């Protein structure tokens, strides 16, 4: 692997990590909104617990 390929590989991994972190942030905000009851239309126990699990996996 050349140096240019290695740099591209590292940059791609950073983008994947940033994307996963951004998704985890969105799920965290959803969890706060769902638990607070501010927006009753988004309340769903199944979706909430799925978001908790996904958020935990992404943050690990």
Backbone as CSV, one residue per row, in Angstrom:
resi,resn,N_x,N_y,N_z,CA_x,CA_y,CA_z,C_x,C_y,C_z
1,UNK,0.857,-1.177,0.000,0.000,0.000,0.000,0.901,1.236,0.000
2,UNK,0.647,2.124,-0.923,1.451,3.338,-1.006,1.037,4.314,0.089
3,UNK,1.840,5.339,0.254,1.540,6.339,1.285,0.232,7.070,0.980
4,UNK,-0.017,7.357,-0.288,-1.266,8.034,-0.669,-2.479,7.149,-0.369
5,UNK,-2.366,5.855,-0.648,-3.464,4.935,-0.343,-3.686,4.827,1.160
6,UNK,-2.599,4.802,1.912,-2.705,4.715,3.369,-3.383,5.959,3.935
7,UNK,-3.023,7.117,3.418,-3.666,8.360,3.875,-5.164,8.336,3.571
8,UNK,-5.516,7.901,2.376,-6.931,7.825,1.989,-7.687,6.846,2.894
9,UNK,-7.050,5.727,3.206,-7.631,4.717,4.086,-7.916,5.304,5.467
10,UNK,-6.971,6.055,5.997,-7.140,6.678,7.313,-8.254,7.719,7.271
11,UNK,-8.263,8.553,6.251,-9.310,9.577,6.116,-10.689,8.925,6.019
12,UNK,-10.797,7.851,5.242,-12.082,7.147,5.128,-12.542,6.614,6.479
13,UNK,-11.620,6.088,7.266,-11.978,5.590,8.593,-12.429,6.728,9.512
14,UNK,-11.800,7.862,9.403,-12.240,9.017,10.196,-13.665,9.421,9.817
15,UNK,-13.980,9.431,8.516,-15.332,9.799,8.086,-16.372,8.808,8.603
16,UNK,-16.032,7.529,8.585,-16.954,6.523,9.129,-17.161,6.759,10.622
17,UNK,-16.086,7.046,11.343,-16.192,7.305,12.781,-17.015,8.558,13.061
18,UNK,-16.785,9.611,12.303,-17.562,10.843,12.498,-19.040,10.611,12.174
19,UNK,-19.312,9.845,11.132,-20.696,9.528,10.782,-21.387,8.725,11.876
20,UNK,-20.685,7.743,12.436,-21.254,6.948,13.528,-21.506,7.821,14.749
21,UNK,-20.576,8.716,15.046,-20.753,9.613,16.187,-21.934,10.557,15.960
22,UNK,-22.080,11.064,14.740,-23.210,11.953,14.432,-24.536,11.213,14.598
23,UNK,-24.599,9.975,14.126,-25.813,9.178,14.296,-26.089,8.927,15.777
24,UNK,-25.045,8.639,16.558,-25.216,8.432,17.998,-25.720,9.704,18.675
25,UNK,-25.250,10.855,18.226,-25.735,12.124,18.790,-27.218,12.323,18.497
26,UNK,-27.628,12.024,17.281,-29.045,12.144,16.920,-29.885,11.205,17.783
27,UNK,-29.425,9.980,17.973,-30.162,9.032,18.809,-30.220,9.499,20.257
28,UNK,-29.145,10.112,20.744,-29.148,10.651,22.103,-30.167,11.763,22.273
29,UNK,-30.250,12.640,21.301,-31.249,13.721,21.356,-32.653,13.129,21.306
30,UNK,-32.852,12.122,20.458,-34.162,11.464,20.397,-34.531,10.875,21.758
31,UNK,-33.572,10.246,22.423,-33.849,9.641,23.725,-34.282,10.692,24.739
32,UNK,-33.612,11.814,24.743,-33.978,12.891,25.671,-35.387,13.394,25.368
33,UNK,-35.682,13.623,24.097,-37.011,14.115,23.722,-38.097,13.092,24.038
34,UNK,-37.815,11.826,23.797,-38.808,10.785,24.047,-39.088,10.648,25.541
35,UNK,-38.043,10.662,26.349,-38.214,10.497,27.794,-38.833,11.724,28.448
36,UNK,-38.604,12.897,27.891,-39.129,14.119,28.502,-40.612,14.312,28.223
37,UNK,-41.114,13.717,27.147,-42.522,13.861,26.808,-42.856,15.184,26.143
38,UNK,-41.847,15.915,25.702,-42.065,17.214,25.053,-42.852,17.045,23.753
39,UNK,-42.537,15.998,23.009,-43.217,15.730,21.739,-43.917,14.374,21.868
40,UNK,-45.187,14.373,22.264,-45.895,13.103,22.485,-45.984,12.203,21.246
41,UNK,-45.928,12.776,20.067,-46.072,11.989,18.840,-44.912,11.019,18.623
42,UNK,-43.750,11.268,19.221,-42.600,10.390,18.992,-42.454,9.316,20.059
43,UNK,-43.366,9.237,21.002,-43.242,8.265,22.082,-43.597,6.862,21.592
44,UNK,-42.627,5.978,21.696,-42.799,4.577,21.314,-41.782,3.758,22.097
45,UNK,-42.231,2.898,23.003,-41.278,2.104,23.784,-40.351,1.254,22.914
46,UNK,-40.868,0.658,21.853,-40.041,-0.195,20.999,-38.935,0.606,20.318
47,UNK,-39.283,1.759,19.770,-38.285,2.593,19.096,-37.299,3.158,20.112
48,UNK,-37.791,3.534,21.287,-36.911,4.074,22.322,-35.844,3.053,22.711
49,UNK,-36.245,1.825,23.020,-35.272,0.827,23.446,-34.348,0.407,22.307
50,UNK,-34.825,0.424,21.079,-33.946,0.170,19.937,-32.915,1.284,19.807
51,UNK,-33.338,2.530,20.044,-32.398,3.650,19.949,-31.381,3.605,21.082
52,UNK,-31.800,3.166,22.273,-30.858,3.037,23.391,-29.788,2.000,23.051
53,UNK,-30.213,0.869,22.500,-29.262,-0.185,22.134,-28.310,0.280,21.036
54,UNK,-28.862,0.890,19.999,-28.032,1.360,18.889,-27.079,2.453,19.344
55,UNK,-27.555,3.365,20.168,-26.720,4.439,20.700,-25.554,3.849,21.489
56,UNK,-25.836,2.854,22.318,-24.780,2.221,23.107,-23.742,1.523,22.249
57,UNK,-24.192,0.831,21.217,-23.264,0.137,20.328,-22.398,1.141,19.582
58,UNK,-22.990,2.222,19.103,-22.218,3.219,18.362,-21.212,3.940,19.249
59,UNK,-21.545,4.142,20.512,-20.643,4.868,21.407,-19.556,3.969,22.000
60,UNK,-19.706,2.650,21.871,-18.704,1.720,22.435,-17.442,1.707,21.604
